[in-house]
């Protein structure tokens, strides 16, 4: 008997999506059992500037680990890749016969010889709080810890990155997030959509006249709803 399909974005309760937004400027995302990134905030895109350019099927944290741009960002890439593959095997061991899982593993083995060698090792790794080192194109070398919170009512997990030693990183991430919002407002002509909902039909979120979304104390997403066909 086949296991159920991996959780989709539609399976995430709305309260978690709102809570995800509140994590900004800290990078945060929601991932399912297959490591597909289902939802993310602005901070996550600030940490991984190339994320939104990825095709939908490549928005997966295991697949992303073997992307050439990710290798440039991970100074300890060999260890991080080993841990990612071992964690996936530990968490998805009972799902690997499912076509959605087997197809992804086959594709990774065919595309990346390094993954093929790591997968042959049959390593397992526990899911536990950890620290990751990044060579960020704007922030330079940074260290971020992360915590994981299992969602109730959905087979998915919320992951939040946070500074380990340098508290100033929060302010620096805030600067990157605010710049992203400015760019999106300019390109959208004054309207902004929530990043994790770009593929889901919904109302347009429009900044009311006279409201500065970057003014202290103003939530850039507390805006008027205008029907998408307006």
N, C-alpha and C positions, 0 to 999 in steps of 0.2 A: 504494500500500500504506500503510495507516494505521500510525502509530507506536503503541507499547504504551500502555496506560492509565497515568496518573500513579501513582507509587509510593503505596501506602497504608500506614497505620500497621502493619498486619500484616507488611509487607515489611521492617520495621526490625529488625535483629538485636538480641537481648536485651542484649548487652553495651553497645550504644550507649544504650539506655534507662537502664541503670544508670549509665553515665558521665554522662548528662544530669542525673540526680539529684544527682550529686556536685558539680555546678557551683553549686548553691545556696550562698549567697544571690544569686550573680550571675544575672541573667536569662538564660535560655538556652532554645532551642527547636530542633526539627528540622523542616525544611521540604522539600517535594519540588520537582520541576522546575516545577510549576504554581504554586508559592508557597503551597500549602496547608500549614497548620501541623499536623503529624502528632502531635507530642509536645512537651511543655513541662514546665518545673519550677515550683516555687513562686515563685522569683524573677521569672519571666516574668509571672506573674499579679500580683505586687506592682508591677511596672512598668506593666502594662496592667490596671488593676483591673476593667475592663468585659469583659475577654476571655471569661471563662467564661459571660457572659450572651449571647454571640453565638450565633446559629444555626450549625449545623455548616457549612453551605455558605459562611458568611461568615467562617470562621476561616481566612483567607487574607491574607497580608501586603499584597498589592496591594489587595484589597478593603478591608481595614482602613484603609489610608491615606486612603480617601475617606469613611470614617465620620465623622460630625460630632464625635464625642468625640475621635477622633484629630486632627482639625484643631485642636481646643482644646489638645492636648498638644504640637503641633509649631509652635513660633514661626516656623520657617522652612518652613512647610507647602508653599508654592508650589514651592520648590526640591526639597524632599524628595519631593513627589509627582511632579515631573518626573523625578527620578532613579529613582524606583520604576518608573514606566512605561517608561523607557528601558532599565532593567536587565532588566525582564521581556521586552521585545521582543528584546533582544540574546540572552538565554538561551533563549527559547522560539520563536525565529523559525522553526525547522524543524518546530515542533509546532502552529502556529496553525491548520492545516487540521483538526486533530483535533477532534471534536465537543466534548470536555470543555474544551478551551482556547477554541474559537470561541464556545461558549455563554457562558462567563464574560466574554469581551471584549464580546460583544453586550449582555449584561446591564449591564455597567459603562457602556457608551456610552449605553444607554437611561436609566439612572438618574442619571448624573452628567455634566452638560454639560462640566465642567472636564476630566474624563477624556477625553471625546470630542475636545476640542480638543488635548489633549496627545498622544493616540494618532495624530492626523492629522499630527503633526510628524515622525513616523518616526525619532525620535531613538534612538540606541543608547548604552548606558553600560557600561563594563567592570565586572566584579565584583572589587572591591578593598577592603581595609580602609578604614574611614572613621569619621567622628565624627558623632553625632547629638545635637542639642539638644532637650530635652524640658521642658515646663512640667508637672511632675507635681503632681497634686492634693494630695499630702502632702509631698513632698520639695522642692517649688518648682522653680526652674530648675536643671537638671542637664545635664551633658555626659557622654555615654557613647560610647566607641569600641566597635567590634565586630569580631570575627574570624569567619571561616567555614572550616569543615573538611569537606571532601567525604567522605562515608561510603563505605567499601569494601563491595561486595556489595549496595548499594542506591542507587537514583537519588535521593539525598537529601543534604541538607547540614545540619550542626550549626552554629548561630549562637550566639555567646556575647557578651553585652554586658559591658563592664568600664569602671570609672571612668577618666577621662583625667587630670584634674588634682587631684581631691579624693579622696584615699584614704579619707577618713572615710565616703564613700558606701557602702562595703562594710558597715560597721557599721550604717548606717541601713537598708540593704536587709535585713540580718539581723534587725533589729527588726521590719520589716514582715512578713518571712517567718514569724518566730516568732509574731507576732500572728495571722497567717492560720491557723497550725497550731492555736493555742489556740481560735480560733473554730470551726474544723472539728471539733475534738475535742468541744467543748461541744455542737455541733449534732448530732454523730453518736453522742453518748452514750458516748464513750470509744473509738470506732473511727475509723480514718482510711484512706482509699483513695488510691492514687496518681493525681494529676490526669489524666495522659495515658491512664489506663486506664478512665476512668469509663464509656465506651461499650462496653467489652470485658468479657464475663462472666469472673469470676475469684474466687479466694478473698478473703474479707474480711481486711483487716489490722487486728488488734486489739492495743491497748496492754495488756500484761500488768499485773496488779494490782501496785501499788507502784513502777512505773516512771514517772519523770517524763521525758517526751519532750523537754523543753526544758532538762534538766540538762546542764551543760557536758560534752562528751565523749560524749553519747548521741545516736545517730542516730535520729530519730523514726520512720524506716521499718524499723529493725531490731526488728521486732515479731513476735508469734506469728501464724501463719496458721491461720485457722479456716474450715472449708468454708462457702461462701456460703449453703448451705441449713441451716446449723446454727441 
